[in-house]
């Protein structure tokens, strides 16, 4: 089977913003992607079209590992490309879509001017694939995005962390005193905040570094009062345990992103942040 030619990167709530804010957020996201890939010595080329980012690289797996930790990215798909003709789509579909004995469905979308519809694509490409069709409850899904001149085909959607790009919401201090405090910092990063870490254990900083892609993570070991004055940052995020130690601080706003989360949610987030490197 042919190797994927590029990666399709999807964003989410960025496109709920106004056009002006969209442009700024997309610019920050692209900068974070470029920085993350360059830091990992990955050769790449980015192509931007409405609501879609395509990253052309030969280092597919390594690139996915980086993208899975970039906030603002909802999902990633390794993509094969062909011309937007029914003949080319059928040829490529036969090569990459393998259902085996499983029930499958073709999810086709089309934009531009063509002599066929998205339903035509789904039926004609699906006709040449071995296996049974089940549009309601398939065991496998195959995807076709047909645009004016190029058609993109893919077989999976790898989840990214979602949220907003890092650096779109200013700076806050993260008080890292326990495992839950790392989760609290991660959740604020997901809302676009850059982190200034104040730590007691360096291993918590090392975990956040993996997710602070695109921006330099500043970190300090010492009294939190000294760090707030030095950095002129008076917003702090903390776990519930950290809040008990910080609540008497004056002239600071303490954010508690974990206050409404139960132990099951915290456990799942912990697995994502400390081990998996991906999140829905």
C-alpha positions in Angstrom: 0.0 0.0 0.0 1.2 3.5 -0.8 2.4 5.6 2.1 0.4 8.7 3.2 1.5 11.9 1.5 0.6 14.4 4.2 -1.3 15.0 7.4 -4.7 16.6 7.7 -4.9 18.8 10.8 -8.4 19.8 12.1 -9.1 22.7 14.4 -12.3 23.3 16.4 -13.5 26.2 18.3 -11.1 28.7 16.6 -13.7 29.0 13.9 -16.4 30.0 16.3 -14.6 33.3 16.7 -14.9 36.5 14.6 -12.9 36.6 11.4 -10.3 38.9 12.9 -9.8 36.7 15.9 -9.7 33.6 13.7 -6.8 35.0 11.7 -4.8 35.8 14.9 -5.5 32.4 16.5 -4.7 30.5 13.3 -1.4 32.5 13.0 -0.5 31.5 16.6 -1.4 27.9 16.0 0.7 27.7 12.8 3.6 29.2 14.7 3.3 26.7 17.5 3.2 23.9 14.9 6.2 25.1 13.0 8.2 25.6 16.3 7.2 22.1 17.6 8.2 20.4 14.3 11.5 22.3 14.0 12.4 21.6 17.6 12.1 17.9 16.7 14.1 18.3 13.5 11.2 17.4 11.2 11.3 18.6 7.6 7.8 19.7 6.5 5.7 22.0 4.4 2.4 23.5 5.4 -0.5 24.2 3.1 -3.4 26.2 4.5 -6.9 26.1 3.0 -10.2 27.2 4.7 -10.8 25.2 7.9 -8.0 22.8 7.0 -4.2 22.6 7.6 -2.2 20.1 5.5 1.3 19.2 6.6 3.5 17.5 4.0 6.3 15.5 5.5 8.0 12.1 5.1 8.3 11.7 8.9 4.6 10.9 9.4 4.8 9.0 12.7 7.2 11.5 14.4 5.1 14.4 13.2 1.9 12.9 14.6 3.6 12.5 18.0 4.4 16.2 18.1 0.9 17.3 16.8 -0.9 15.3 19.5 0.5 17.7 22.1 -0.3 20.9 20.4 -3.4 22.7 21.8 -5.9 23.9 19.2 -5.7 20.7 17.2 -8.8 18.6 17.4 -7.7 15.6 15.3 -5.1 14.5 12.8 -5.4 12.1 9.8 -2.7 10.6 7.6 -3.9 11.4 4.1 -3.6 10.0 0.6 -4.1 12.4 -2.3 -5.4 11.9 -5.9 -7.0 14.0 -8.6 -10.7 14.8 -8.2 -11.9 12.3 -10.9 -14.0 9.3 -10.2 -11.4 7.1 -11.9 -8.6 8.3 -9.7 -10.7 8.1 -6.5 -11.7 4.5 -7.3 -8.1 3.5 -8.0 -6.8 5.1 -4.7 -9.8 3.8 -2.7 -9.2 0.2 -3.8 -5.5 0.6 -2.7 -6.0 2.0 0.8 -9.5 1.1 2.0 -9.3 -2.4 3.4 -12.4 -3.6 5.3 -11.7 -7.4 5.4 -14.7 -9.1 6.9 -15.9 -6.0 8.8 -18.9 -3.8 7.9 -17.8 -0.5 6.6 -19.1 2.9 5.5 -17.7 5.6 3.1 -18.1 9.1 4.5 -17.7 11.4 1.5 -17.8 15.2 1.3 -17.4 17.4 -1.8 -16.8 21.0 -2.5 -16.4 22.7 -5.9 -17.9 22.0 -9.3 -18.0 18.3 -10.4 -20.2 16.1 -12.5 -20.9 13.8 -9.5 -22.2 14.2 -6.0 -20.8 13.1 -2.6 -23.4 10.3 -2.7 -21.9 9.2 -6.1 -18.4 9.1 -4.6 -19.6 7.0 -1.6 -21.4 4.5 -3.7 -18.9 4.1 -6.5 -15.8 4.0 -4.3 -17.6 1.7 -1.8 -18.7 -0.7 -4.6 -15.0 -1.7 -5.3 -14.2 -2.4 -1.6 -14.5 -6.0 -0.3 -16.8 -6.3 2.7 -20.3 -5.4 3.7 -21.7 -1.9 3.9 -23.4 -0.7 7.1 -24.0 3.1 7.1 -25.7 3.2 10.5 -23.3 1.1 12.6 -20.1 0.4 10.7 -17.1 -1.4 12.2 -14.8 0.7 10.0 -15.2 4.1 8.4 -13.4 5.4 5.4 -13.3 9.1 4.5 -13.2 11.0 1.2 -12.9 14.8 1.0 -13.2 15.9 -2.6 -12.2 19.4 -3.5 -12.0 21.2 -6.8 -8.8 19.7 -8.1 -7.5 17.4 -5.3 -9.2 14.6 -3.3 -8.0 13.6 0.1 -8.6 10.1 1.5 -8.0 8.8 5.0 -8.9 5.9 7.3 -8.5 7.3 10.8 -8.9 10.4 13.0 -6.2 10.6 15.7 -7.4 12.8 18.6 -5.5 15.9 19.6 -5.9 17.9 22.8 -8.4 20.4 21.3 -9.0 23.7 23.0 -7.3 27.0 22.0 -3.8 27.5 20.8 -1.2 28.1 23.5 -0.5 31.8 23.7 -3.9 33.1 22.9 -4.9 33.9 26.5 -2.0 35.5 28.2 0.2 34.2 31.0 -0.6 32.7 34.4 1.4 31.1 37.2 0.9 27.4 37.8 1.7 26.3 41.4 3.0 22.7 40.9 2.9 21.0 44.3 1.1 17.7 43.4 -0.1 15.6 40.5 -3.5 17.3 40.4 -1.7 20.7 40.0 -0.2 19.4 36.7 -3.8 18.6 35.5 -4.9 22.1 36.6 -2.1 23.7 34.6 -2.8 21.5 31.6 -6.4 22.6 31.6 -5.5 26.3 31.6 -3.0 25.6 28.8 -5.9 24.1 26.9 -7.7 27.4 27.2 -4.7 29.2 25.6 -2.7 30.3 28.7 1.0 30.3 28.7 2.4 28.9 32.0 5.0 30.2 34.4 5.6 27.2 36.6 6.5 27.4 40.3 7.5 23.9 41.4 8.7 21.8 44.3 9.3 18.7 42.2 11.1 19.1 38.8 9.3 16.0 37.4 6.0 18.0 37.2 7.8 20.6 35.1 9.1 17.9 32.7 5.5 16.7 32.1 4.3 20.1 31.3 7.2 20.8 28.9 5.9 18.0 26.7 2.6 19.9 26.3 3.9 23.4 26.2 4.7 23.1 22.5 5.4 26.2 20.5 6.2 28.4 23.5 9.1 28.4 26.0 8.0 27.2 29.4 9.3 29.4 32.1 9.8 27.8 35.5 11.1 28.8 38.9 11.8 27.1 42.2 11.2 29.3 45.2 8.5 31.3 47.0 5.4 32.1 44.9 5.3 35.7 46.2 8.7 36.3 44.8 7.8 34.9 41.4 4.6 37.0 41.1 6.6 40.2 41.7 9.4 39.2 39.4 7.1 38.3 36.5 4.4 40.8 37.3 1.9 38.0 37.0 -0.8 37.9 39.7 -3.1 35.1 38.4 -2.3 31.6 39.7 -3.9 28.3 38.9 -3.7 25.5 41.5 -5.2 22.2 42.5 -7.5 22.0 45.4 -4.6 21.0 47.7 -2.6 23.9 46.4 -5.4 26.4 46.9 -5.5 25.6 50.6 -1.9 26.7 50.8 -2.3 29.8 48.6 -5.7 31.2 49.6 -4.3 33.8 52.0 -2.2 35.4 49.3 -3.1 39.1 48.8 -3.6 40.9 45.5 -3.7 37.6 43.5 -6.5 35.8 41.6 -6.4 32.1 42.2 -8.0 29.9 39.6 -9.3 26.4 40.5 -10.1 24.5 37.3 -10.5 21.2 39.1 -13.2 22.3 41.6 -16.1 20.7 39.8 -14.3 17.5 38.6 -14.8 14.1 40.2 -12.1 11.5 40.7 -13.1 9.5 37.6 -12.5 12.5 35.3 -9.3 13.4 37.1 -8.0 9.8 36.7 -8.8 9.9 32.9 -7.1 13.3 32.5 -4.1 12.0 34.4 -3.7 9.0 32.0 -3.9 11.4 29.1 -1.4 14.0 30.4 1.2 11.7 32.0 1.1 8.7 29.6 -1.0 8.8 26.4 -0.1 12.2 24.9 -3.5 12.6 23.4 -7.0 13.8 24.4 -10.4 14.1 23.0 
